[in-house]
């Protein structure tokens, strides 16, 4: 481009020179020479500028080539880096995909293992639930049977104690009656002997006063002894002493009978109190058994309410069968056990 510019400049100079030479024919040769020198010098200056521009263009071309090479190198390096990054990303993506597949496989395996484990545990728990329900049912049945047996045994004990108490009361009444009869017979015997003694005393007084007429008595052994005693004062004194001794013995027997009666009465009262205390203990035991039965029934109802519908449907008829038995046992206990007020009135 600089050479073309220089050629065009020289051509323009030549044309201008030709035009000026043709136009100014009358100018002098000196001015032309000066003009030519100036033009030549200007031409040299322009050539130097053209050379400078050529060098500049060459340097720019070299720089452009170096820039192109650098751009190519940069582009190649960028492509290499891009390829490296792409390969690295592909490797990472592949590794992530493999890791994802491995995690998915391990998750599936773990999920399957957990599912199997939970299924086994669920089956085990269901079996344990069935076993526990069967065991609970057996224990409940055993407890109910045990409670029924204990209730029957306690009812039998209460009945036996009540019969023993009635028997003791009958014995008490019989002893009181026999004691009254003995006391009455002793009093009658004492009165008869006192009357005999009074009669003998009167007879002795009459005999001592001089009444010598024999008086006939009854033909009993005591009358014969009195007649003998009337004949013999010593026999009469011995008879009086014998009667006094008999009277003392009868009094002693009466005192011993009273003491025995008091002892038997105290023993009967003690036995009655012990029977009442034992009856109260039996009532408390029955109340405890009833509370245990109620608690067991409540626990059964709670366990029935807490279990599933099938178990509730299975255990509900059994509980309904047990409730009438418990109510029947309670009614029997109430019929057999007397109230404390009734026992106190009878005693």
C-alpha positions, 0 to 999 in steps of 0.5 A: 500500500505504501509503494502504491502511494509513492507511485501515485505521488510520483505520477502526480508530481510528474504530471504537475511538472509537465503541467507546470512546464507547459504552463510556465514555459517562460520561467527560468531554468534556475527556478526549475532546477530549484524546483526539481531539487526540492521535488527530488528532496521531497521524493527522497523524504517520501521514499524514506517515509515509504521505507519507514512505512514498509518497515512498520508494515512488516513489523505489523505483519510480523506482529500480526503473524505472532498474534495469529500464532498466539491466537492459534496457540491460545485457541489450541490451548483453550481447546485442550483445556476445554477437552481436558475439562470436558473429559474431567467432567465426563469422568466425574459424571461417569463416577457420579453416575456409578456412585448413584447406581451404587447408592441406588443399589445399596439403598434398594438392598438396604430397603429390601433388608429393612423390609425383610427385617421389619416383616420378620419382626412384625411376624414375630410380634404377631406370634408373640401377641398371639402367644401372650393373648393365649397365655393371658387367657390361660392365666385369666382362666386360671385366676378366675378358677382360683378365685372361684375355688377360694370363694367356694372355700371361704363360703364353706369356711363361713358356713362351717364357722356359722354352724359352729357358732350356732352350735356353740350358741345352742350349747350355751343355751343348753348349759344355761338350762342345765345349770338352772335346772341343777341350781333349782334342784340344789335349792329344792334339795337344800330347802327340803333338808332345811325343812327336815332339820327344822322339823327335827329341831322342833321334835328335839325341842318337844322331846327335851320338853318332856314329850315322850310320845313317839311320833311316827314319821314317813317310812324313809331312811331319813325318818328312821335316822331321825327316830334313832337320833331322837332316842340317842342324843349322840346320834342326833348330834352326829346326824345334825353334823352330817346334815351340816356337812351335806349342806356345806358340800352342797354349797361348795357344789353350788359354788363350783357349779357357779364357777364352772358356769362362769368359766364356761360362759367366759369360754363361750364368750371368748369363742364367740368373740374369736368366731366373730373376729374370724368371721370379720377376717373372712369378710375382709378376705372375701372383700379383698378377693372381690377387689382382686376380682374387680381389678382383674375384670377391669384389667381384662376390660382395659386389655380388651379395649386396647387390643384389636377388634378381633381379639376384643370379639374373641375375649368379650364372650368369655368376659360376659360368661365370667361376669355372671359367675362373679355376680352369682358368687357375690350373691352367694357370699352376701346370702351366706355371710350374716351382717354384724348387727344380726350377729351381735343381736343373736349373741 
